Amino acid sequence: MATECGLTSESTKTRGETPKAEQYGSDFVHMFSYNEVQEEVLRLLISSIEFAKTQDFITYIKDEGFDMHIAIEELTANNRDLMTECAVVIAGETGAGKSTIINRIIGGRELLPTHVTACTRNICRIGYSHIFSISTKDCNGKELETSVFFDREELTKTLKRILKNVSPDIVYVDIGMPLPMLQGNIIIVDTPGIGDRDQESVAKLMMDYIPKALAFVFVLNVANAGGIQQDRIIRVIKHVRKSLTMMPCFCPKDTIFVLNKWDMIRKEEDKKEFLDITRAKLRELWKEIEDTNIKTLAADLDDETHLAMFGDFENVLHNVIKNNENKRIEIHLNFLEKHLEECNRVVSTKLRFAGQTTTESKNNLYQAQKELKELDNILKEVDIYV
């Protein structure tokens, strides 16, 4: 699945099902798959790291170029981040409706279990694939088992079994499906919910995943104390804000807040008041948020109004996905270009100076030889008279 994000299992690759690149919205991937470009950028980063360790770099560039004294650290950080998947992370408290929203996004039929006893305790990553597949992995990303299916129904049955019989070894469940909206290199990630303090192990799993995100959808359960609680979603938001220095490719504007189960508020005047208060709270927590990215969704899509609400949310989500296609590669290519340009500037300056010094030395030598010749002539004239 989603070879563009590095989630494809070896067994799937050997079947020759690696998807070809489509039109991605930037020229450098028009002719190549995301994976091919990613590997090439990775090779360039590794080469740059090795060059930064050489005596020539240390002697002639390190102390002369801008930020070259931390070149190895920056190149290594970029190298590590480049290999991170391109994830739109769905986050929120337990029971907020994250899995239900994802099911609607990927076609309306239930894929991820939504009943309370089956709350997500693994990180489920959904990406594009020409075939239906599930691959389970441990905390280090090592593949445990991969299965390929004829259709979505088969996949759904197996997924429910995997999520119900939770193995302590399984941390990631990668789901591959032919989903047009994910045909680029983006994956949608369903993370474990934040609940009570006795669910700290589950909460830690989600928190540790946060730096991998390129965008977020925070799901708030308005039926549960307004959806914004200090020990739950606020905890997640604060952790994201603290993690920003580790997320060079993340733009805070690529964030959506969903006020879910909106239909639980019955009176229209209560809805308006609640929306105004919630928007004000969210602006305090997330200063970059715009009202267009604060969406309301109903628990049941039982009328045209609720369907229109979901359509509005889906349009915003599509825009966020579009904004983040190929984003990691573009950002790290730009960094690499600036780094190499700075190396070139330092070396070129030194070469020009060396060239100027050589020319000046030649001119001085010519002048000295000329003067010596004149002195010699004078000496010869003096010898005549001596």
HELIX and SHEET records of a PDB file:
HELIX    1   1 THR A    3  CYS A    5  5                                   3    
HELIX    2   2 GLU A   10  LYS A   13  1                                   4    
HELIX    3   3 ASP A   27  VAL A   29  5                                   3    
HELIX    4   4 TYR A   34  ALA A   52  1                                  19    
HELIX    5   5 GLN A   55  TYR A   60  1                                   6    
HELIX    6   6 MET A   68  ILE A   70  5                                   3    
HELIX    7   7 ALA A   71  LEU A   82  1                                  12    
HELIX    8   8 LYS A   98  ILE A  105  1                                   8    
HELIX    9   9 VAL A  116  ALA A  118  5                                   3    
HELIX   10  10 ARG A  152  LYS A  164  1                                  13    
HELIX   11  11 PRO A  180  LEU A  182  5                                   3    
HELIX   12  12 ARG A  197  GLN A  199  5                                   3    
HELIX   13  13 GLU A  200  TYR A  209  1                                  10    
HELIX   14  14 ILE A  210  LYS A  212  5                                   3    
HELIX   15  15 ALA A  225  GLY A  227  5                                   3    
HELIX   16  16 ILE A  233  LYS A  242  1                                  10    
HELIX   17  17 LEU A  244  MET A  246  5                                   3    
HELIX   18  18 TRP A  262  MET A  264  5                                   3    
HELIX   19  19 GLU A  268  LEU A  285  1                                  18    
HELIX   20  20 ASP A  291  ASN A  293  5                                   3    
HELIX   21  21 GLU A  304  ASN A  324  1                                  21    
HELIX   22  22 LYS A  327  TYR A  385  1                                  59    
SHEET    1   A 9 GLU A 143  PHE A 149  0                                        
SHEET    2   A 9 PHE A 132  LYS A 137 -1                                        
SHEET    3   A 9 TYR A 172  MET A 177 -1                                        
SHEET    4   A 9 ILE A 123  TYR A 128  1                                        
SHEET    5   A 9 ILE A 187  ASP A 190 -1                                        
SHEET    6   A 9 ALA A  87  GLY A  92  1                                        
SHEET    7   A 9 ALA A 213  ASN A 221  1                                        
SHEET    8   A 9 THR A 255  ASN A 260  1                                        
SHEET    9   A 9 ILE A 294  THR A 296  1                                        
END                                                                             
